[in-house]
């Protein structure tokens, strides 16, 4: 963002004035899933915190 330090006025008018990052500007990220089953139930599954609210908000 470009601004005038004397008047504290922003001089950037739109996103065309910014150096917007693109996909090629970011490093490669390698994502690995390492599931760890729980010993608290026979299936070894863990709950998701938002699962109860997502189902409740669904309406037919």
C-alpha positions as CSV (number, residue, x, y, z in Angstrom):
1,X,0.0,0.0,0.0
2,X,1.3,3.4,-0.9
3,X,0.5,6.4,1.3
4,X,1.6,9.9,1.8
5,X,3.4,10.0,5.2
6,X,2.9,13.8,5.7
7,X,-0.9,13.7,5.2
8,X,-1.5,10.1,6.1
9,X,-3.4,9.7,2.9
10,X,-3.6,6.4,1.1
11,X,-2.5,6.8,-2.6
12,X,-3.2,3.3,-3.8
13,X,-6.6,3.5,-5.5
14,X,-7.4,-0.1,-6.5
15,X,-5.9,-3.6,-6.6
16,X,-4.3,-2.6,-9.9
17,X,-1.9,-0.5,-7.8
18,X,-0.8,-3.4,-5.7
19,X,1.7,-6.2,-6.4
20,X,-0.8,-9.0,-6.0
21,X,0.8,-12.4,-5.3
22,X,0.2,-15.2,-7.8
23,X,0.5,-18.9,-7.5
24,X,4.0,-18.8,-8.8
25,X,5.1,-16.5,-6.1
26,X,4.5,-19.0,-3.3
27,X,6.7,-21.9,-2.4
28,X,5.6,-25.5,-2.9
29,X,3.9,-27.0,0.1
30,X,3.8,-30.7,0.6
31,X,0.9,-31.8,2.8
32,X,1.1,-35.1,4.6
33,X,-1.7,-36.8,6.5
34,X,-0.6,-38.8,9.5
35,X,-3.8,-40.2,11.0
36,X,-3.5,-41.3,14.7
37,X,-6.5,-43.4,15.7
38,X,-7.9,-42.9,19.2
39,X,-8.0,-45.6,21.8
40,X,-11.3,-44.3,23.3
41,X,-13.7,-46.1,21.0
42,X,-13.7,-49.4,19.0
43,X,-13.6,-47.6,15.6
44,X,-10.6,-45.4,16.4
45,X,-12.4,-42.3,15.0
46,X,-12.3,-38.8,16.5
47,X,-15.1,-36.3,16.4
48,X,-15.0,-32.9,14.6
49,X,-16.0,-29.8,16.6
50,X,-18.3,-28.4,13.9
51,X,-20.0,-31.6,12.9
52,X,-22.9,-31.2,15.4
53,X,-23.8,-27.6,14.2
54,X,-23.5,-28.3,10.5
55,X,-26.1,-31.1,10.6
56,X,-28.4,-29.0,12.8
57,X,-28.5,-26.1,10.4
58,X,-29.5,-28.2,7.4
59,X,-33.2,-27.7,6.5
60,X,-35.3,-29.5,4.0
